[in-house]
Amino acid sequence: MTGKATATVVAGRLSRLRVPATGAAPRAWQRMLSGRRLDLLDPSPLDVEIEDIAHGLARVARWNGQTHGAHIFSVAQHCLLVEAVARARAPRLDRALRLMVLLHDAPEYVIGDMISPFKPASLRARRAASSASRLRLRRRPSVIISRRGRPRRRRRAISNDFPN
């Protein structure tokens, strides 16, 4: 193919690409392994799958991989460890609360494990992912993310939208 023919083919392919209009929001979705298309800024609970969460958390390294040893310490391992500690300290913890503890870092399956300096910048995406996964898996919203990106306990009563 000559240089002119190659340029024509490339130009033809580029003209078929959907380019957002000036001022339009950039693409903010990700295709998950389940095949679902998850909008990262406004996720639907219907697009959250527990398999996607488990797979994603197993591949996200805690502390950006800055750990000793041959292998990373994944967010999934951290979640399992926290749930085991909670179960040991409170053996009668009900299933809904154990699920809440187990999935306390669920949003990190799409946004990664953010180190502290970057958490405030990712707050909107973290809140949206947390809300969608909580609705999908029917977890209680007893811990919310403050404006500063720090978890804090909810002080008011739990709404009826979230069954036990």
C-alpha positions in Angstrom: 0.0 0.0 0.0 1.4 3.4 -0.9 1.7 6.3 1.5 -1.3 8.0 0.0 -3.5 4.9 0.1 -2.5 4.3 3.7 -3.5 7.9 4.6 -6.8 7.5 2.9 -7.6 4.2 4.8 -6.6 5.8 8.1 -8.7 8.9 7.4 -11.6 6.7 6.6 -11.3 4.8 9.9 -10.9 8.0 11.9 -14.1 9.5 10.3 -16.1 6.5 11.6 -14.9 7.1 15.2 -17.4 8.7 17.5 -15.7 11.8 18.9 -17.5 13.7 21.6 -18.6 17.2 20.7 -16.6 20.1 22.3 -17.6 20.4 25.9 -19.1 16.9 26.0 -18.2 14.7 28.9 -15.4 12.2 28.2 -16.1 8.5 28.3 -16.4 7.3 31.9 -17.4 3.6 31.6 -15.6 0.3 31.7 -16.5 -3.0 30.2 -16.4 -5.6 33.0 -15.5 -9.3 32.6 -19.1 -10.2 33.1 -19.8 -8.2 29.9 -21.6 -5.4 31.7 -20.8 -1.8 30.8 -20.3 0.0 34.1 -20.6 3.8 34.1 -17.9 4.8 36.6 -19.4 8.2 37.5 -23.0 7.1 37.7 -23.1 3.3 38.1 -26.3 1.4 38.1 -26.8 -1.3 40.8 -28.0 -3.5 37.9 -24.5 -3.4 36.4 -22.7 -4.6 39.5 -21.8 -8.3 39.7 -20.2 -9.9 42.7 -17.9 -11.9 40.4 -16.6 -8.6 38.9 -16.0 -7.3 42.4 -14.1 -10.4 43.5 -12.0 -10.6 40.4 -11.2 -6.9 40.5 -10.2 -6.8 44.2 -8.0 -9.9 43.8 -6.0 -8.1 41.2 -5.6 -4.7 43.0 -2.5 -4.4 45.1 -2.7 -2.7 48.5 -0.3 0.3 48.9 0.3 0.4 45.2 2.3 -2.9 45.5 4.9 -1.4 47.8 5.1 -4.4 50.0 7.9 -6.9 50.8 7.9 -10.4 49.4 7.5 -12.0 46.0 3.7 -11.4 45.8 1.4 -8.5 46.3 -1.1 -8.2 49.2 -4.3 -7.7 47.3 -7.4 -5.7 48.4 -9.3 -9.0 48.3 -6.9 -10.6 50.8 -7.2 -7.5 53.0 -11.1 -7.7 52.9 -11.0 -11.4 53.8 -8.6 -10.7 56.7 -10.8 -7.8 58.0 -13.9 -10.1 57.8 -12.1 -12.9 59.7 -11.0 -10.4 62.5 -14.5 -9.1 62.7 -15.9 -12.6 63.0 -13.4 -13.5 65.7 -14.2 -10.4 67.7 -17.9 -10.7 67.3 -18.9 -14.3 66.6 -22.6 -13.5 66.5 -22.2 -10.8 63.8 -25.2 -11.3 61.4 -24.8 -12.1 57.8 -25.7 -8.6 56.5 -23.0 -7.0 58.7 -20.4 -9.6 57.8 -21.1 -8.8 54.1 -20.7 -5.1 54.8 -17.4 -5.8 56.5 -16.3 -8.1 53.7 -17.1 -5.5 51.0 -15.9 -2.4 52.8 -13.5 -1.7 50.0 -15.8 -2.9 47.1 -15.4 0.4 45.1 -11.8 -0.4 44.7 -12.6 -3.1 42.1 -13.0 -0.3 39.6 -11.1 2.7 41.0 -8.1 0.9 42.5 -6.6 1.2 46.0 -6.0 4.9 46.3 -3.2 6.0 48.6 -4.3 8.7 51.1 -3.1 11.8 49.3 -5.3 10.9 46.3 -8.5 9.9 48.1 -10.1 13.4 48.1 -9.7 13.6 44.4 -11.4 10.3 43.8 -14.3 10.9 46.2 -17.1 11.3 43.7 -16.2 8.1 41.9 -15.8 6.2 45.2 -19.1 7.4 46.5 -20.9 6.4 43.3 -19.3 3.0 43.1 -20.0 2.3 46.8 -23.6 3.3 46.5 -24.2 1.1 43.4 -22.6 -1.9 45.0 -24.4 -1.4 48.3 -27.8 -1.2 46.5 -27.0 -4.2 44.4 -25.9 -6.3 47.3 -28.3 -4.8 49.8 -25.7 -3.7 52.3 -26.5 -1.3 55.1 -25.0 2.2 54.6 -23.6 2.4 58.2 -20.3 3.8 57.1 -20.2 6.8 54.7 -17.4 8.7 53.1 -16.9 12.2 54.3 -16.0 15.1 52.1 -12.4 14.7 53.1 -12.4 11.1 51.8 -12.3 9.6 55.3 -14.8 6.9 56.4 -17.2 7.9 59.2 -20.1 6.3 60.9 -23.6 7.4 59.9 -25.3 9.1 62.9 -28.9 9.0 61.8 -31.2 6.0 61.6 -30.9 3.6 58.7 -33.6 4.1 56.1 -36.1 1.4 55.2 -34.6 1.3 51.7 -31.9 -1.0 53.0 -33.3 -4.2 54.5 -31.4 -6.2 57.1 
